[in-house]
């Protein structure tokens, strides 16, 4: 990640934090206005200070990208230049392909006030644009680093499947769920529509559906039993 002319130490620190979140470690700074090792920067990095300590500082953008094979400019404006424009996710996939062949990539971010200059953008192979609400598309520097960094991070990991977190309990068996519904039905014997024969079956089916389709756990069944027991006592 290459921050060109960053103004605030806090933003450098927060960018380092965003990088650490996404498993990125190499930070390059071009003529930062404030000290990237100041207390403000280190505090804002939130335990990602090793990235700050290992950051390299350059006098110009050309020097910062000299050893890289591919460079992307993160900007919302193409500056009337002929460039391929990627979304963050498509750019991440492209970079992953490039790096798998042994090439190096860098992403340039401009300063907080004006972004990248036309000259800086002209040094890039392509542009990364993050499409946002056109009425308010401005991002904090570290936010831009995080979004693009995260998209790249997703290309490096196996995405976790959707799963049910059990927190130490287990799913209740159908037998236990059915017995609970039957117990509930007994308590409803003389209540409202349950006394009306033609409505009773439909109400029972609705109740059974509520409890069978929601994958109740042993812990949840015990809680329901406890709540019903308490309500019964109150009445």
Long-range contacts (C-beta under 8 A, 24 or more apart in sequence): 1-26, 1-27, 1-28, 1-106, 1-107, 1-109, 1-145, 1-149, 2-28, 2-29, 2-30, 2-61, 2-64, 2-65, 2-71, 2-106, 2-107, 2-108, 2-109, 3-27, 3-28, 3-29, 3-30, 3-32, 3-109, 3-141, 4-30, 4-31, 4-61, 4-64, 4-108, 4-109, 4-110, 4-111, 4-116, 4-120, 5-30, 5-31, 5-32, 5-33, 5-110, 5-111, 6-32, 6-33, 6-34, 6-36, 6-109, 6-111, 6-112, 6-141, 7-33, 7-34, 7-111, 7-112, 7-113, 8-33, 8-34, 8-112, 9-34, 9-35, 9-36, 9-38, 9-40, 9-41, 9-44, 10-40, 10-41, 10-44, 11-44, 11-112, 11-140, 11-141, 11-142, 12-36, 12-41, 12-44, 12-52, 13-40, 13-41, 13-42, 13-43, 13-44, 13-45, 13-46, 13-48, 13-52, 14-44, 14-45, 14-140, 14-141, 14-142, 15-109, 15-141, 15-142, 15-145, 16-41, 16-45, 16-48, 16-49, 16-51, 16-52, 16-55, 17-44, 17-45, 17-46, 17-47, 17-48, 17-142, 18-142, 18-143, 18-145, 18-146, 18-149, 19-48, 19-51, 19-145, 19-149, 20-45, 20-47, 20-48, 20-51, 21-146, 21-149, 21-150, 21-153, 22-146, 22-149, 22-150, 22-152, 22-153, 23-153, 23-156, 24-149, 24-152, 24-153, 25-50, 25-51, 25-54, 26-54, 26-56, 27-51, 27-52, 27-54, 27-55, 27-56, 28-55, 28-56, 28-57, 28-58, 28-64, 28-106, 29-55, 29-56, 29-57, 29-58, 29-64, 30-57, 30-58, 30-59, 30-60, 30-61, 30-63, 30-64, 31-57, 31-58, 31-59, 31-60, 32-57, 61-108, 61-119, 61-120, 61-123, 62-123, 64-106, 65-106, 65-108, 65-123, 67-104, 68-104, 68-105, 68-106, 69-98, 69-103, 69-104, 69-105, 70-95, 70-98, 70-103, 70-104, 70-105, 70-106, 70-125, 70-126, 71-105, 71-106, 71-107, 71-108, 71-123, 71-124, 71-125, 72-105, 72-106, 72-107, 72-108, 72-124, 72-125, 72-126, 72-127, 72-128, 73-107, 73-108, 73-116, 73-120, 73-121, 73-123, 73-124, 73-126, 73-127, 73-128, 74-107, 74-108, 74-109, 74-110, 74-116, 74-127, 74-128, 74-130, 74-144, 74-148, 75-110, 75-115, 75-116, 75-121, 75-127, 75-128, 75-129, 76-115, 76-129, 76-130, 76-137, 76-138, 77-115, 78-121, 78-127, 78-129, 79-118, 79-121, 81-118, 81-121, 81-122, 83-121, 83-124, 83-125, 83-126, 83-127, 84-125, 84-126, 84-127, 85-126, 85-127, 85-128, 85-129, 86-126, 86-127, 86-128, 86-129, 87-128, 87-129, 87-130, 87-131, 88-128, 88-130, 88-147, 88-148, 88-151, 89-151, 89-154, 91-126, 91-128, 91-148, 91-151, 92-148, 92-151, 92-152, 92-154, 92-155, 93-155, 94-126, 95-152, 95-155, 96-152, 96-155, 96-156, 107-148, 109-141, 109-144, 109-145, 111-141, 112-140, 112-141, 164-215, 166-217, 167-219, 168-219, 169-217, 169-218, 169-219, 169-220, 170-217, 170-218, 171-215, 171-216, 171-217, 171-218, 172-216, 172-217, 172-218, 172-220, 172-221, 174-212, 176-218, 176-221, 177-211, 177-212, 177-216, 177-221, 178-208, 178-212, 180-211, 180-216, 180-221, 180-224, 180-225, 181-207, 181-208, 181-211, 181-212, 183-225, 183-228, 184-228, 187-228, 187-232
